[in-house]
Amino acid sequence: MANNLWADKRVLITGICGTVGTRIFEQLSKRAPKEIVGIDNNESELFFFEEKCRGDDCVNLHLCDVRDRQNLKRRMKGVDIVLHTAALKHVMLCEKSPGDAVRTNIEGVRNVVAAAMEANVERVLFTSSDKAVNPTNVMGTSKLMGERLLTAANARKRDKDGPIFASTRFGNVLGSRGSVIPIFKEQIAEGGPVTLTDPRMTRFIMTLKEAARLVLDSVFLAKGGEVFVTKMPVVRIEDLAHVMIEELAPVHGHSPDDVEVKVIGAKPGEKFYEELMNNEESRRTVEIPEYFAILPAFKSLYHDIDYSYPGMNGVGVDEVYNSSTEEPMSREELRTYLHEKDLITASSTATEA
């Protein structure tokens, strides 16, 4: 996207201290918007973030929880674009505390929508997950509800010039906090064992850089109510574990043959595979060069929307993009991918170019 699209925009990022929120901030800063407003409920991380941004008059950070609608409304005044990344994202923690998942991932989205409508922002982009497709756990279900709330908000608005609401659907973001790569790195550094839930596990993967680009590109691609998905490669988690052991064990003074891979079993609500879209969605999906745009199931009640995109191939795709049926990367392809994306270093976080 051309930088001038952001030049006069005031942009609010929720969850700015999270891994994805931080990377979006870094990418957005290069596009020189008029102002970046960042909110988070993590006081310590927000303090350090503010220290890092000291002297930048275009960045304003605030302590704010998306559960607090009134505070959210205050922070959204004068904002043009909202990038909503704040969420509870860990499957097991949401499973143990479903009420908190509902308050943040569903009620929080309702608060963002209400505040955006009142502030009459131009665009709202929600970050969802492939776990929202045919969900089997609390986190995925709450993310699906978030998507539907955005689609419904777009369909119900009476003012044609009101906010454009849309969503993005992430795969597994490699290198993010709590993702499998930092966990495997730590286990390998200690000499193992590397814990694997099940050898049959397959996942769609993307990097932090790709996740941030999907969000920023989707903002101006969106017509209203869609869900945008990046085209992603598939990996077997077992292959990822073995490649990382082969690459990192010698760095820490261990022989790869001595690092055990221990199968611990799937967690409650955990799928053996992931899906980018389901059968019903595939019939209303538009393929564009780098992304899929899943069009809303029901159209706007008050306005006709032209869902046309640059390079689109018509509506409907033949596949549902299930990680168990897509061809996964070979171990050598995976090794090359990890090196190219700078994800295989011994450090605990990715530093993609």
Summary of the structure (lengths in Angstrom):
residues: 353
radius of gyration: 20.3
end to end distance: 18.3
largest distance: 65.0
contacts: 1185
relative contact order: 0.12
helix: 39%
strand: 19%
